[in-house]
Amino acid sequence: MTNEAAKPRDEWDLVELP
C-alpha cells in the first residue's frame, strides 16, 4: 500500500505485485 491515497483500492495494491 504505497499509493493508498492515489489508489481507491489500497487493499489491491499488494495483490497487484507480481
C-alpha positions as CSV (number, residue, x, y, z in Angstrom):
1,M,0.0,0.0,0.0
2,T,2.3,2.7,-1.2
3,N,0.0,5.0,-3.1
4,E,-3.1,4.3,-1.0
5,A,-4.1,7.9,-1.2
6,A,-3.9,7.8,-5.0
7,K,-5.4,4.4,-5.3
8,P,-9.0,3.9,-4.1
9,R,-8.3,0.2,-3.9
10,D,-5.4,0.3,-1.5
11,E,-6.2,-3.2,-0.5
12,W,-5.5,-4.4,-4.0
13,D,-2.2,-2.6,-4.2
14,L,-0.5,-5.6,-2.5
15,V,-2.2,-8.1,-4.8
16,E,-1.1,-6.2,-7.9
17,L,2.5,-7.0,-7.1
18,P,4.0,-9.8,-9.2
